[in-house]
């Protein structure tokens, strides 16, 4: 019957603490805040296990259980609770925050003196009818240190309350109830240990249930332990920008849904895999070498761009900034990503329209003027070849503008194929075209153009049509040193040829 009573009194609370420890640890196994809190609950459970054990074998080994087991676990719990609150208050991250670690020295020193019996106990005789338990200076000092840590915890909780943290209000109420209960039971157990009320000694640890219940409520209602992580996670999940955490080997540790969407994969596929696995069309060796250089030298990136083909085969352009953060003791690269594919394609299209002829796809007059100025600045000899499609007006008038446009596109194709990619080909407007050629290729290219024009062109409807073009050539710098001079000479020679064609009928 006695064992059953003590089991209800002490084992059930101990199991509750163990359950809470598992729940908190399982919430985030990598977070030191969660690890610390779970250790705090486990240490608190040892208090109940100690009282349960001492109740069963009383009075044998009572002094050792009280000093080593019970007070030892209480002292460790006090240290862990302080550590937990320093983490919650972000005090380690403050300037000179590492100095807060000095607060642990008194507790560690006093715990180290527990093995000295005469220091911890003044008198204890387990053979007496009613053993007297008189604490020594060491044990009293240990209680003072525990009390001091509780005061610090209260102070930190009040600080959180002033920030408007409602969960901290629950913590504060739980700690006050714990403090009042424990102090009352502790003083009573010393003063009444030789009376019929000496049983209150075994009620000392139950004050911690108030604190445990407060923590449980705050976790279920406000998720206080992970409030910072929760706020971060909301931003992480809903941010219009993609957010990525990578290590030095470009392995993804965390990624927002946007990043997975950009890469064309699921978030599950992305985590714990190299980002390179999802970047097709990228020089992987060059990428990882640059990434590790940036990582080792902690180089922040701003407005960088990366072009690649994602897993879905979509050409993608990402703009990104990066920095470095320390997360759970490990340095990671924090990357903010934005998909600029549409914007870049729009700019590219606008640029294309600004420097290309819509009908033929050739360069337009603006692009031609830039190119010829570039060639002139090099002071290298080149030929300007001007072409005019003969009888375009007649084609438009007799066959329609659709036939005229077809003839222009046909001539543009011939010019492109004859000149090749190494030479500049442009349509200046209407029926006028221009080529900028190497002087040793001009004659060959003109012959090829005339040869292709001699082949009848199939009309869009039915039938065929033979086209012809008048050509004029000027050479830099013999015929002029500026664009207008070169154009004027080529234009004059072209119209001389056109005049000859008219004379021949």
Secondary structure, 3 states (H helix, E strand, C coil): CHHHHHHHHHHHHHHHHHHHHHHHHHHCCCCHHHHHHHHHHHHHHHHHHHHHHHHHHCCCCHHHHHHHHHHHHHHHHHHHHHHHHHHHCCHHHCCCHHHHHHHHHHHHHHHHCCCCHHHHEEECCCCCCCCCCEECHHHHHHHHHHHHHHHHHHHHHHHHHHCCCHHHHHHHHHHHHHHHHHHHHHHHHHHCCCCCCHHHHHHHHHHHHHHHHHHHHHHHHCCHHHHHHHHHHHHHHHCCCEEEEECCCCEEEEECHHHHHHHCCCHHHHCCCEHHHHCECCCHHHHHHHHHHHHHCCCCEEEEEEEEECCCCCEEEEEEEEEEEEECCEEEEEEEEEECHHHHHHHHHHHHHHHECCCCCCECHHHHHHHHHHHHHHCCCEEEEEEEECCHHHHHHHHCHHHHHHHHHHHHHHHHHHHCCCCEEEEEECCEEEEEECCCCHHHHHHHHHHHHCCCEECCCCCEECCCEEEEEEEECCCCCCHHHHHHHHHHHHHHHHHHHHHCC
